[in-house]
Amino acid sequence: MSNVHSIAAEGFGQGTNEFYDKARPSYQQSAISHIKAAVRSNSKLNILEIGSGTGIFTRALLAHPEWKDAVAHLKAIEPSGGMREVFSKTITDDRVSVQEGTFDTTGVEDGWADVIIIAQAFHWAPDHERACTEFSRVLKPNGVLSMIWNLEDRDAARWVAGLRNRIEQHEGGSPQFRLGLWRKAFETTAYNKFFEPPEERVFEYTLETSEGEVIDRACSKSYIALLPADEKEKVISDVRAVLQKGEDKEWIDKDKGIFKYPYQTFVVTCHKK
């Protein structure tokens, strides 16, 4: 689709998505609870998930004790056919549907959604004015727009910072979360007309991981997936070098090669006026 960033369209294209689904972490219950607490409705909820990918967040939401019985219907919107295919294989809940669409062209009727959730995706939005206009169109009054990202915590350990520095050399102009370009959405005419000021919250946690899982996580990034084989091997070699020098790794089981991977979940919640 023309209004999808080229790096996202190619890096998350057909054939890459089973790997993405395996390599990316799920979402912490506390962060998903935080979104639920922002909802100003006690009725069963219509949820619109934009940029749903392979369904990693969707599965976490449907399994969450505060959400699993609160969902009336969840419409997932995803521009990548490959990701929609994995989504359909891994989620068979009758309340859930998935269809092609983008941030500014969801195909959902006016005032349908109680909640819009965008997980690990809003930094790819190419036109914030059009996106915020679409969000306001499909949300009910007092509806909630929430954006959520899982992020490696580069401030928590030197080895994570070193890892990120090596990987980010290959970003190639992609609008990554850390650049903060997505925040310009809150400066748009549409956002300020239709929404209250955004609220931000960060949840810190650690994952149990291994060298192989850290490498997979790095290779699941869209801009790394696009690299030629020899350049990708150089990235893998660089990741291994960082991990081997990472004296500040916090070991869980050194004999088995299991250590802590510092992470954060960053959540933005926005209420429609």
C-alpha positions in Angstrom: 0.0 0.0 0.0 1.4 3.4 -1.0 1.0 5.0 2.4 3.1 2.4 4.2 6.8 3.2 4.7 9.0 1.3 2.2 11.3 -0.2 4.9 8.3 -1.5 6.8 6.6 -2.8 3.7 9.7 -4.8 2.6 11.2 -5.7 6.0 7.9 -7.1 7.2 7.0 -8.6 3.9 6.0 -12.1 3.0 8.2 -14.8 4.5 9.6 -12.8 7.4 6.7 -13.0 9.8 6.9 -16.4 11.5 10.5 -15.4 12.5 9.2 -12.0 13.8 6.5 -13.6 15.8 9.0 -16.0 17.4 11.7 -13.4 18.1 9.6 -10.5 19.5 8.7 -10.5 23.2 5.1 -10.3 24.5 3.7 -7.5 26.7 3.7 -7.2 30.4 0.4 -7.6 32.2 0.9 -4.4 34.2 1.2 -2.3 31.0 -2.0 -3.9 29.6 -3.8 -3.3 32.9 -2.7 0.4 32.6 -4.5 0.7 29.3 -7.6 -1.0 30.7 -7.7 1.5 33.6 -7.8 4.4 31.1 -11.1 3.1 29.6 -14.1 5.1 30.6 -16.7 2.4 29.9 -18.1 -0.6 31.9 -19.7 -2.2 28.8 -18.2 -4.8 26.5 -15.7 -3.1 24.3 -15.2 -2.7 20.6 -11.4 -2.6 20.1 -9.6 -1.4 17.0 -6.0 -2.6 16.8 -4.0 -0.8 14.1 -0.7 -2.3 12.9 -1.6 -5.6 14.6 1.3 -7.4 13.0 1.3 -11.1 13.7 -0.9 -10.8 16.8 1.7 -10.7 19.6 -0.2 -7.9 21.4 -3.6 -9.3 20.5 -2.9 -12.6 22.1 -1.6 -11.0 25.2 -4.7 -8.8 25.5 -7.1 -11.7 24.9 -5.4 -13.7 27.6 -5.2 -10.9 30.1 -7.6 -11.4 33.1 -8.9 -7.8 32.9 -9.5 -7.9 29.2 -10.4 -11.4 28.2 -14.1 -11.1 29.1 -14.4 -7.4 28.3 -14.0 -7.7 24.6 -17.2 -7.5 22.4 -15.2 -7.4 19.1 -11.7 -6.7 18.1 -10.9 -5.6 14.6 -7.3 -5.9 13.6 -5.9 -3.7 10.8 -2.6 -4.7 9.2 -1.1 -3.7 5.8 1.3 -6.6 5.5 -0.3 -9.7 3.9 2.4 -11.9 5.5 1.7 -10.7 8.9 -2.1 -11.0 8.5 -1.5 -14.6 7.5 0.4 -15.4 10.7 -2.2 -13.5 12.7 -5.0 -15.6 11.3 -3.1 -18.8 12.0 -2.4 -17.9 15.7 -5.7 -16.3 16.7 -9.0 -18.1 16.2 -11.2 -16.2 18.7 -14.6 -15.6 17.1 -14.6 -12.1 18.4 -11.6 -11.2 16.4 -11.2 -10.3 12.7 -8.3 -9.0 10.7 -8.2 -7.0 7.5 -6.0 -4.9 5.3 -5.7 -1.2 6.2 -3.4 1.6 7.5 -3.4 4.3 10.2 -5.3 6.7 8.1 -7.5 4.2 6.2 -9.0 1.6 8.6 -12.3 1.0 6.8 -14.1 1.0 10.2 -17.4 2.8 10.5 -17.8 6.1 12.3 -17.9 6.0 16.1 -17.4 2.2 16.3 -14.5 1.9 18.6 -14.3 2.2 22.4 -10.5 1.7 22.3 -7.8 2.1 19.6 -4.6 0.3 20.4 -1.4 0.5 18.4 1.4 -1.8 19.5 5.0 -1.5 18.3 3.8 0.4 15.2 2.9 4.1 15.5 6.4 5.3 14.7 5.7 4.1 11.2 2.8 6.4 10.7 3.6 8.6 7.6 1.0 11.3 8.0 0.1 12.2 11.6 -2.6 14.7 10.7 -4.5 12.1 8.6 -3.9 9.4 11.2 -5.3 11.5 14.1 -8.3 12.5 11.9 -9.0 8.8 11.3 -8.6 8.0 15.0 -11.1 10.7 16.0 -13.6 9.5 13.3 -13.7 5.9 14.4 -13.6 6.5 18.2 -16.7 7.0 20.4 -16.8 10.1 22.6 -14.5 9.6 25.6 -12.9 6.7 23.7 -9.2 5.9 24.4 -6.3 5.9 21.9 -3.3 3.9 23.3 0.1 3.4 21.8 2.5 0.8 23.4 6.1 -0.2 22.6 8.4 -2.9 24.0 12.0 -1.5 24.0 15.4 -2.6 25.0 16.5 -0.5 28.0 19.8 0.9 26.9 20.2 2.9 30.1 20.0 -0.2 32.3 23.2 -1.9 31.1 26.3 -1.0 29.1 26.0 -4.1 26.9 22.5 -3.1 25.9 23.7 0.4 24.9 26.5 -1.1 22.9 24.2 -3.6 21.2 21.8 -0.8 20.2 24.7 1.4 18.9 25.9 -1.4 16.6 22.4 -2.2 15.3 21.3 1.4 14.8 24.1 2.0 12.3 21.9 0.1 9.8 18.6 2.0 10.3 18.8 3.6 6.9 16.4 6.5 7.6 13.6 4.4 9.1 11.5 6.4 11.6 12.4 4.5 14.7 10.7 5.0 18.1 13.9 6.5 19.7 13.9 9.4 17.2 10.6 10.6 18.7 9.2 11.7 15.3 5.9 10.0 16.3 5.4 12.7 19.0 4.7 15.2 16.2 1.2 13.6 16.1 0.4 15.5 19.3 1.1 18.8 17.6 -1.3 18.3 14.8 -4.5 20.3 14.4 -6.6 17.1 14.4 -5.1 15.8 17.6 -5.6 19.0 19.5 -9.1 19.5 18.2 -10.3 16.0 19.1 -8.1 14.7 22.0 -7.0 15.6 25.5 -3.3 15.9 26.2 -1.4 12.5 26.1 -0.3 10.7 29.2 2.9 8.7 29.2 4.0 5.8 31.5 7.1 3.6 31.5 7.2 0.0 32.9 10.6 -1.5 33.6 11.2 -5.2 33.6 13.7 -7.9 32.5 13.5 -10.9 30.2 15.3 -14.2 30.6 17.3 -14.5 27.4 20.3 -16.2 25.7 22.8 -15.1 23.0 20.7 -16.8 20.3 17.5 -15.0 21.4 19.3 -11.6 21.4 20.5 -12.3 17.9 17.0 -13.3 16.7 15.6 -10.1 18.3 18.1 -8.0 16.4 17.5 -9.8 13.1 13.7 -9.3 13.4 14.1 -5.6 12.9 12.8 -4.5 9.5 16.0 -2.7 8.4 18.2 -5.7 9.4 15.9 -8.1 7.6 16.5 -6.1 4.4 20.3 -6.4 4.5 22.2 -8.6 2.1 23.4 -11.9 3.6 27.0 -10.8 4.1 26.0 -7.6 5.9 23.5 -9.5 8.1 26.3 -11.9 9.1 28.4 -8.8 10.1 25.5 -7.6 12.3 25.3 -11.0 14.0 29.1 -11.0 14.5 28.9 -7.6 16.0 26.1 -8.7 18.4 28.1 -11.7 19.5 31.1 -9.5 20.2 29.1 -7.1 22.3 27.6 -9.9 24.3 31.0 -11.6 24.9 32.4 -8.4 26.2 29.4 -7.6 28.3 30.9 -7.8 31.7 27.8 -6.1 33.2 25.4 -8.8 32.1 23.4 -10.1 35.0 23.5 -13.9 34.8 20.6 -16.1 35.7 22.3 -19.4 34.9 25.8 -18.8 33.5 26.4 -22.5 32.7 23.3 -22.5 30.5 24.0 -19.1 29.0 20.9 -17.5 30.4 21.0 -13.8 31.5 18.7 -10.8 32.1 17.7 -8.6 29.2 16.6 -5.2 30.5 13.5 -3.9 28.9 10.9 -1.2 29.1 7.3 -1.0 28.0 6.4 2.6 27.0 2.6 3.4 27.0 0.8 6.5 25.8 -2.9 7.0 26.5 -5.0 9.7 24.9 -8.7 10.4 25.6 -11.0 11.6 22.9 -12.8 14.8 24.0 
